[in-house]
Amino acid sequence: MKILIVDDESSQREILNDILEDAGFQVKLAASGEEGMEVLKNQEIFLILTDLKMPGMDGIQLLQKALHLNPDIQVILMTAFGSIPSAVNAIKNGAYDYLTKPFNKNDLLRLLQRASDKIRLIIENRQLKDQLLHNYGYHQLIGRSKSMQHVFHLIDKIKDVDSAVLITGESGTGKELVARAIHFGSRRKDSAFVALNCSAIPENLIESELFGYEKGAFTGAVRDHAGKFEQAQGGTIFLDEIGAMPFHLQPRLLRVLEEKKISKLGGKKNIHLNVRVISATNEDIQKNIKEHKFRIDLFHRLNIFEIQLPPLRERKEDIEILARHFLDKFVSRYDKKDVILTSAAIQELSRYDFPGNVRELENIIEKTILLGEDNRITPESLVFSGKIDSMKLDRNEAETLPQMEREMIKNALQMANGSIKKASAHLGITYKTLQYRMKKFKIDKKAYKV
């Protein structure tokens, strides 16, 4: 392990150099914070041992600049007894730890060993993530399973063909990500990708949203409006939840697909289209056809190519890489540092069936990071249940995350009549974890027994 020692006293640098070289470290020396930064700019170093009080750039300033250069760097401060408050404040701002002078050799080496172990874990996790994404990533899609590799292969085959694509799969499997991967991997990538969720638009508005309208076409049409098809000219339109398309509009959509032109509501001119159509559904379209809810001719027009997305429970080998991807995403979003996903937590995730698929895994990782007690994600700290989302919280009474967590626990205990076992099951956490959090928030279960 390479270490940078920064101290303005030459005798101190020499002593530390001898101790650490004997312990197996590769030592680099700097007589000032400025000199130390020059070393960091030219060499990859993850561990710094620096004096707190130095002329010019002091240890705190060096810490800030080093972390800006490399957020993974671990900085240990050496300080006199009277400067301990400054060192403690530095830990709050990203330092690994501090040593109070005079310190003995064994204390120094133990602390450096702990810091080195942490660095190795960070580097291993980063290398694993980079390797997995390099080998198993496709645009924003991630998967090393055979089924997902097959999906990537299909996308490659059809991305530059203008034929319609139907993406099928359960809710939460990533159908829109597949549609985006097709578009942004194709020659249409520099033109618009326009998405419309057919189930989210009121039935009386979906026609005008799709095809647009001209001024005066109906009451309230005070200006011309370009519909989704027109907005997608030269690019791709993605019709999500196509199974929810109102039956009376399906003939018009079929005609647009066949003739490749539209006319706006209230308009007389035809607009010729250069648009690729990708649609998706989590419904059983064949069943809808038999029940006369979906036209068979429209289905065949939309389904020139079909991509079936497997549920997460059928590709469990993808759970680890997805979990690590979401970990990085939310660690960055919530400004967390050095959060580690343990192998035991990955095994626990792999035993779960994920009825909500990839979207549920993403939610679990996000909640776990937000509610975590430390920087290690263990099986006990995983927050599996989606029930937390549905619990009614008074946001005026619970404006901060700890307050929200406290209210969640109180609500769960109230619903469970004070039973920790039932409340923990409702929250999707372990009995032990709930006990810990009740102790943390000074919550007594007796107050909730009927």
Secondary structure, DSSP 8 states (H G I E B T S, - for coil): -EEEEE-S-HHHHHHHHHHHHHTT-EEEEESSHHHHHHHHHHS---EEEEESS-SSS-HHHHHHHHHHH-TT-EEEEEE-GGGHHHHHHHHHTT--EEEESS--HHHHHHHHHHHHHHHHHHHHHHHHHHHHHHHHEETTEE--SHHHHHHHHHHHHHTT--S-EEEE--TTS-HHHHHHHHHHTSTTTTS-EEEEETTTS-TTTHHHHHH-B-TTSSTT--S-B--HHHHTTTSEEEEETGGGS-GGGHHHHHHHHHH-EE--BT--S-EE---EEEEEESS-HHHHHHTTSS-HHHHHHH-SEEEE---GGG-GGGHHHHHHHHHHHHHHHTT--S-EE-HHHHHHHHT---TTHHHHHHHHHHHHHHH-SSSEE-GGG----THHHHS---TTT--SHHHHHHHHHHHHHHHTTT-HHHHHHHHTS-HHHHHHHHHHTT--GGGG--
